[in-house]
Every structure is written in C-alpha cells, then in structure tokens.
Amino acid sequence: MVDVEIVGADIAAELPPGPQIERLCLVALASGGVKDGHVAIEFVSEQRICELNEQYRGKSGPTDVLSFPIDGAEPIGAGARELGDVVICPVHTEDISEAIVHGTLHLIGMDHESDEGEMLALQRELLAWERRATAP
C-alpha cells in the first residue's frame, strides 16, 4: 500500500481535493510498478521553492515542482518504503495535477532531460486518463 502525505495544502486556495492529489500520485507510481511506500506531496511558498531550487539545483529563482527521491537519482524498485518528496509551488504552477504527476514520475526514476520523450508522453497519457476518469 502507498501512503500519500499531503503537507501545506493550506498555502493555496485552488488546490485539487486531497483524494484527487492522492489518486494522481498513485497512478503515476503504479505506472512504474510501485505498489508500496510513502510519498509526501508538499505545497510551499515562492520563497521556499527559491531556497530549495538554489540549494539542490544551483539555480536561482522559483520553479514549479521539485522532486527529492530518497535513493537519489537511482530508480526506486517496487516495495521501497520511503519513496521521497514532491515539492510544489502553487504560485508558479499552471496545472497542479500536472506538477503532481510530473514530480511523482521523477521519484520513480524517470527524467525528461535524458530520455527520448517517454516521461512527458507518459505524463500526458496519465493526465488524459485521469481527466476522462473524473469527467462528469
């Protein structure tokens, strides 16, 4: 079972409801065969995302989403307990659902900067599936 912890949801008024945040994370993890573990999805201020972006990526200024896999850059196998954290700055994120899926795919070892477009294609597919599944 995957435990999704949502932190800082009070930072922005326009976030998806908790169950949707959790479902987006679970779908992204399942696409990589991950069925067990703990993930934290944290929503932070612009100041905090700037600090993290500088500290961990050496880039100044804000970004929309950062991922911190527990095992670093190495892919995580099914059954790992601590999967990592996804940190999202709602002020700099056009689509929160996309940021959740994007950050979670990074946790399972995908990297759009080094693959042949697979991560972003999977991201689009998962988001399209989620939107169809939740459409009225």
Solvent accessible surface area in square Angstrom, and as a share of the most:
residue,aa,sasa,rsa
1,M,179,0.80
2,V,19,0.11
3,D,59,0.31
4,V,14,0.08
5,E,78,0.35
6,I,56,0.29
7,V,57,0.32
8,G,25,0.24
9,A,48,0.37
10,D,138,0.72
11,I,76,0.39
12,A,28,0.22
13,A,108,0.84
14,E,157,0.70
15,L,31,0.15
16,P,22,0.14
17,P,87,0.55
18,G,31,0.30
19,P,97,0.61
20,Q,43,0.19
21,I,2,0.01
22,E,68,0.31
23,R,83,0.30
24,L,1,0.01
25,C,0,0.00
26,L,63,0.31
27,V,27,0.15
28,A,0,0.00
29,L,0,0.00
30,A,64,0.50
31,S,49,0.32
32,G,41,0.40
33,G,32,0.31
34,V,4,0.02
35,K,153,0.65
36,D,49,0.25
37,G,0,0.00
38,H,29,0.13
39,V,0,0.00
40,A,12,0.09
41,I,0,0.00
42,E,60,0.27
43,F,4,0.02
44,V,9,0.05
45,S,46,0.30
46,E,77,0.34
47,Q,130,0.58
48,R,106,0.39
49,I,0,0.00
50,C,35,0.21
51,E,73,0.33
52,L,12,0.06
53,N,5,0.02
54,E,93,0.41
55,Q,121,0.54
56,Y,125,0.48
57,R,99,0.36
58,G,58,0.56
59,K,103,0.44
60,S,98,0.63
61,G,28,0.27
62,P,54,0.34
63,T,28,0.17
64,D,59,0.30
65,V,18,0.10
66,L,11,0.05
67,S,27,0.18
68,F,48,0.20
69,P,32,0.20
70,I,98,0.50
71,D,75,0.39
72,G,39,0.37
73,A,97,0.75
74,E,117,0.52
75,P,92,0.58
76,I,11,0.05
77,G,52,0.50
78,A,75,0.58
79,G,46,0.45
80,A,29,0.23
81,R,134,0.49
82,E,82,0.37
83,L,0,0.00
84,G,1,0.01
85,D,55,0.28
86,V,0,0.00
87,V,7,0.04
88,I,0,0.00
89,C,0,0.00
90,P,21,0.13
91,V,112,0.64
92,H,71,0.32
93,T,19,0.11
94,E,186,0.84
95,D,43,0.22
96,I,21,0.10
97,S,14,0.09
98,E,74,0.33
99,A,4,0.03
100,I,0,0.00
101,V,1,0.00
102,H,28,0.13
103,G,0,0.00
104,T,0,0.00
105,L,0,0.00
106,H,43,0.19
107,L,1,0.00
108,I,18,0.09
109,G,30,0.29
110,M,47,0.21
111,D,58,0.30
112,H,60,0.27
113,E,134,0.60
114,S,88,0.57
115,D,44,0.23
116,E,161,0.72
117,G,34,0.33
118,E,88,0.40
119,M,0,0.00
120,L,63,0.31
121,A,46,0.36
122,L,40,0.20
123,Q,12,0.05
124,R,151,0.55
125,E,112,0.50
126,L,18,0.09
127,L,8,0.04
128,A,43,0.33
129,W,113,0.40
130,E,4,0.02
131,R,117,0.43
132,R,163,0.59
133,A,63,0.49
134,T,63,0.37
135,A,64,0.49
136,P,181,1.14
